[in-house]
C-alpha cells in the first residue's frame, strides 16, 4: 500500500515541479525583457543654441549654386534617399529663382546620409555625385542632384542599377569612369566629414540647413520647411548687421 502511494506521489510531484519551473522561467524572462522594453531614457536632444556656429566655413571647395560672394548662404546637409530632402530640394530651387539671380543667396550642398534609415544607397549616391563633380564640374553636380531628386522614390527604394546609369548617360559621362571613381573610395572621408559637421552644427535629421548671414550670424533651418518660412529667415539674415 505504501509502495503504491509513493508511485502515485512521484509523478504528481514531477508535474508540480515542472509547473513551478515553467512559471519561474516565464517570470524570469518577463523580468529580463521589461528593462529592454522600457530601455534607457532617450538622450536629451542637443540645443540648437550656440551650435550652428560650428558650421564649416563655405569655400570654393563646396558645391555652390549661386555666387560664393552672396551675403546669405544656405548650407544644406542632405540625404539623397530622404523624402523630405526631395521635397526641400524643390523649395530651395524656388529660393534660388527668387534670390539667386540677384546674388543675394547662395545654396551650398553637403552630404548627410542617414545610414540607419538608408544603408549603402545614400552613401553610394553621395559618392556618385562627388565623382560626377570631379569628372564634369560643379554644374554637373547640380544637374545630377536635380535629376536624381526628380526621379527617386526615396526611403532606400531607388533602383540604383537603373537610375544612376540613366542620369550619368544623360550627362554624357563615362559609366566606367564614374564606377571606378566611386569604387576607389576617394570621397568616403569627405562625405563623413560632412556628416560630422552636420551633427556638430546641430543636425539631428535631414534636411538640416544652416543659414549664414554676411556678418557671420547663423540661423538653424530644420526639416523641409516651406518657401515662406525659408524666405522669412533669409530676410532676417539679409538685414543682419
Secondary structure, 3 states (H helix, E strand, C coil): CHHHHHHHHHHHHHHHHHHHHHHHHHHHHHHHHHHHHHCCCCCCCCCCCCCHHHCCCCCCCCEEECCCCCCEEEEEEECCCCHHHHHHHHHHHHHHHHHCCCCCEEEEEEECCCCCCCCCHHHHHHHHHHHHHHHHCHHHHHHHHHHHHHHCCCCCCCCHHHHHHHHHHHCCCCHHHHHHHHHHCCCHHHHHHHHHHHHHCCCCCCCEEEEECCCCCEEEEECCCCHHHHHHHHHHHHCCC
